[in-house]
């Protein structure tokens, strides 16, 4: 089974924009989350929102989550977890 990594991307782009008080047009898939002002508190808010939206678990100690740097990385992780659940 192949995973379509674009399924969650538009929603995650909007979530990041909302949390960072930016226009969604300012958020790029290859943009680093930290560059948009996503600090540890906002990152936790984002993870909780993602978990609720897609009913998946993304524990903070998860090695895959720790490798997320860009918005696209996060979308890939979310889409992979959605397929696995």
N, C-alpha and C positions, 0 to 999 in steps of 0.2 A: 504494500500500500504506500503510495506517495503522498506526501503532505503538501498541500497548497499553502505556501507561506504568506500569501497576500490576504487571506480571509480576515484576519483580525487587524491588519495594518491600518485601514482607515479609522477604525474605532480607537485604536491606541494613539494614533496621531492626534485625534480630537481630545482624548483623555490627557495627554501630555500638554497640549495647548491650554486646556482648561486649568489644569493644576499650576501651570507656570504663568498664567495670565498673559498668554500670547495668542495671536491669531493663528489659526491652524495652518495658514499659508506659510507661516514662518518656520514650521516644523518640517524637517526633511527626514525621510526614512534612514538616510545614512548619517544623520546628525547624532552627535554624542549626547546622551541624556544629561550629563553634567553641564554641557554647554548651554542648555536651555534653563539652567538654574534649578535643576532637580536635585535638591539636597536629600539627606537621609530621611527627613520627616516626610517630604513630598514623595519620595520613592516608596516609602511604606504605604502612604495613602494610595498611590498608583497600584501597588501590588494588591492591596485589599480590594480596590475597585475592580481590578481584573479578575481576582478570585470570585467575587460576587457575580460579575457579569457573565463569566463563562463556567462557573461552578467547577473550578479546578483548584488544586493546591500548588502554591509556589512558596514553600518554606524558605525563610531567609538563609538557612544553612545549606540550601541546595547548591551543589557545585555548578550546575548549569546556570542558575540565576546569577551567580557571582561572575560569570563570564560575559554577561550582557553589558554591552557598551553603548550600542546604538538603538534607535527606535526599531529598526528592522530586526536586530538581534532579539529584542523583546517579543516582537510579533512572531518570529520563528519559534521561540520557546513556547509561547502561548498556543500557537497552532499545533505544535508537536504534542503538547500536553492535552489539548482538546481531542486529538486523534486517539491518544492513549487511554483516555477516560471513558 
